[in-house]
């Protein structure tokens, strides 16, 4: 049963780290290029981009990545929109990796104690 306590502590540390990443805006993620490039777009594209930007601002990086990847596959995108979407996808991927690394560090600390 001693294995259960460290496992629970590690799980709690991961949960807290992920919850801590739910801050509005996200560190270093700039959504202005997407917002600017989709301002003149048709309503459906504008709504899809707004949904992705909102997810980023809420810290829902996995949801944002899903929305951005769907949007990136739209054949109606301009070159400017494609570039803005791809740049934002890379930023979101880095944020997800950072959150995962932070959670792993916290879990390792919890297991070490």
C-alpha positions as CSV (number, residue, x, y, z in Angstrom):
1,X,0.0,0.0,0.0
2,X,3.0,2.3,0.3
3,X,3.1,2.7,-3.5
4,X,-0.4,4.1,-3.4
5,X,0.5,7.2,-1.4
6,X,3.3,8.4,-3.8
7,X,1.1,7.7,-6.8
8,X,-1.7,9.8,-5.3
9,X,0.8,12.6,-4.5
10,X,2.2,12.5,-8.1
11,X,-1.3,12.6,-9.5
12,X,-2.2,15.5,-7.3
13,X,0.9,17.4,-8.3
14,X,0.1,16.8,-12.0
15,X,-3.5,18.0,-11.5
16,X,-2.3,21.1,-9.7
17,X,0.2,21.9,-12.4
18,X,-2.3,21.5,-15.2
19,X,-4.8,23.6,-13.3
20,X,-2.2,26.2,-12.9
21,X,-1.8,26.4,-16.7
22,X,-5.4,27.5,-17.1
23,X,-4.6,31.2,-16.6
24,X,-6.0,33.6,-19.1
25,X,-3.9,34.4,-22.1
26,X,-1.1,31.9,-21.7
27,X,2.5,32.9,-21.4
28,X,4.1,34.2,-24.6
29,X,1.2,33.3,-26.8
30,X,0.3,36.1,-29.2
31,X,-3.1,35.7,-30.9
32,X,-3.1,39.1,-32.6
33,X,-1.9,37.9,-36.0
34,X,-4.8,35.4,-36.2
35,X,-7.3,37.9,-35.0
36,X,-6.0,40.5,-37.5
37,X,-5.9,38.1,-40.5
38,X,-9.4,36.8,-39.9
39,X,-11.1,40.2,-39.3
40,X,-12.2,40.5,-42.9
41,X,-13.0,36.7,-43.3
42,X,-16.4,35.3,-43.9
43,X,-18.5,34.6,-40.9
44,X,-17.8,30.8,-40.6
45,X,-14.0,31.3,-40.7
46,X,-14.2,34.3,-38.4
47,X,-16.2,32.2,-35.9
48,X,-13.8,29.3,-36.1
49,X,-10.8,31.5,-35.5
50,X,-12.5,33.2,-32.6
51,X,-13.2,29.9,-31.0
52,X,-9.6,28.9,-31.3
53,X,-8.4,32.2,-29.9
54,X,-10.8,32.0,-27.0
55,X,-9.5,28.5,-26.2
56,X,-5.9,29.9,-26.1
57,X,-6.9,32.8,-23.9
58,X,-8.6,30.4,-21.5
59,X,-5.5,28.2,-21.4
60,X,-7.3,25.3,-23.1
61,X,-4.3,24.5,-25.3
62,X,-5.5,21.0,-26.4
63,X,-8.9,22.4,-27.4
64,X,-7.2,25.3,-29.1
65,X,-4.8,23.0,-31.0
66,X,-7.8,20.9,-32.2
67,X,-9.6,24.0,-33.4
68,X,-6.5,25.5,-35.1
69,X,-5.7,22.2,-36.9
70,X,-9.3,22.0,-38.2
71,X,-9.1,25.6,-39.3
72,X,-5.7,25.1,-41.0
73,X,-7.2,22.5,-43.2
74,X,-9.8,24.9,-44.7
75,X,-9.1,25.5,-48.4
76,X,-10.5,29.0,-48.3
77,X,-7.6,30.4,-46.2
78,X,-5.4,33.1,-47.6
79,X,-1.6,32.8,-47.3
80,X,-1.6,35.4,-44.5
81,X,-4.2,33.3,-42.6
82,X,-2.3,30.1,-43.1
83,X,0.9,31.6,-41.8
84,X,-0.9,33.1,-38.7
85,X,-2.6,29.8,-38.0
86,X,0.6,27.8,-38.3
87,X,2.5,30.3,-36.1
88,X,-0.2,30.0,-33.4
89,X,-0.2,26.2,-33.7
90,X,3.6,26.2,-32.9
91,X,3.1,28.6,-30.0
92,X,0.3,26.4,-28.6
93,X,2.5,23.2,-29.0
94,X,5.3,24.9,-27.1
95,X,2.9,25.9,-24.3
96,X,1.6,22.3,-24.1
97,X,5.1,20.9,-23.9
98,X,6.0,23.4,-21.2
99,X,2.9,22.5,-19.2
100,X,3.7,18.8,-19.6
101,X,7.3,19.4,-18.5
102,X,6.2,21.4,-15.5
103,X,3.7,18.7,-14.5
104,X,6.4,16.0,-14.8
105,X,8.8,18.1,-12.6
106,X,6.1,18.4,-10.0
107,X,5.3,14.7,-10.1
108,X,9.0,13.8,-9.8
109,X,9.3,16.1,-6.8
110,X,6.2,14.5,-5.2
111,X,7.6,11.0,-5.8
112,X,11.0,12.0,-4.5
113,X,9.5,13.0,-1.1
